[in-house]
Amino acid sequence: MSGHSKWAQIKRSKGAADVKKGALFAKLSKQITIAARDGEDPSMNFKLRLAILKARDQSMPSDNIERAIKKGTGAEANAITSLLYEGYGPSGTAFLIEAASDNPNRTFQNVRNIFTKNGGNIGQQGSVGWMFQTKGQLLIERAGDLDAIELAAIDAGASDVRESNEGLEIYTKPEDLEKMKEALEKVNARIAQAEVIKESSQGTDLTAEQIPAVQKLYDALSDDEDVIAVHTSANL
């Protein structure tokens, strides 16, 4: 996906988050609960550290975070299932959807219906997943000394640094995301987002006429209560 599309989606997501904080916190709680199954100590559980980092970046209250951790390590630990769906959207776009649910059958039906109603179709396991790579991504706003920030990122082990109109996109191994964030904060980088993403190796460029239909599918999937992340090959 192009730099513009990444920043556009972040702005759109943050705007939605202000309106739907309750739904956002519910999704973040599910991510924390699932991660906490592998251990409640964030210092020993990489996935839990990242889930907590993401929740704090969205100003999720500490009490909510603690409740989600306890749910993942208590009697209800297996009540929520981690799910992954693959599918195709309009104009040959690929979609990868992460979900978490206490009712997988309901979630599958909902996701399938969203695809169908928005000009797409759900695919078999492995149909598009092969084109997505898991990476740590930090979006840095165009402020301060970008050259110094880029050098700090390279020194900290960045695998790629890309410049866009909005600032810098810095990529790293998922397990190095937290370390990279700390290194960039030391040089006063203004971090708009820091999270683990799944980036398509085959970005799909769209015309102005094609974008609305693909965006509608993206938004509909993102709004489902059980969906926690939507990844697409579309350059929106």
C-alpha positions, 0 to 999 in steps of 0.5 A: 500500500502507498504511503498516502493510503496508510496515512489516510486510513489512520486518520479515518480510523482515529476519527471513527475511534473518537465516535466509537470508543466503547466498540474500540475498547471492546476490540482491544480487550479481546486482543489483550485477552487472547494474548494473555493466554500465553502468560499474564506478565508483559515482560515475558509475553511479547504479544501481550506487550504489543496489545497493551501498547496499542490499547494505551495508545488509544487511551484505554483505561488501565482498569479495562486492560487489567480486566482483559488480562485477568479474563485471558488467564482465568476460567474464561480464557478459552471463551474467545477464539482467535480467527483469520479470514481471507477474501476478495473485494471489488476490482481484484483486491485481496483482504485478510481479516483478523477477528476474535469471537465467543461465537465463531459460527456467528462471526463467519456468517457476518463476515461472509455476508459483509463480503457478499453485500459489498461486491466481494466473496470470502475465500478459502484458507491460504487463498490470499494470505500468502501475499501478506507479510507481518511487520512492525510499522511506525508512522512518524509525522513530518515534524522535527529533524526527519534526517536524525529520526531516520538515522536513529531508526537505522541504528535501531535496526529498521528494515526499511524507511520510506518517506511520504508527504505526511512523514516517515514510515519505518518498518522493523521486525514485529518483535523489535517494534517496542524497542524501535518506538523507544529509540525514536521517542528519544529523538523526539519523533512524533509517532502517529502509530506504532503497531504490527501490521500485515502488508501486502507484497502486491499492492492494487492501485485503484481508479477514483471510480473504484475506490468507493466500493473497496472503501465501503467493504473495508469500512463494513468489515472494520465496523463488525464487532468481532473484527479486530484488524482488516488488511487489504492489498488495495491502495486506498 
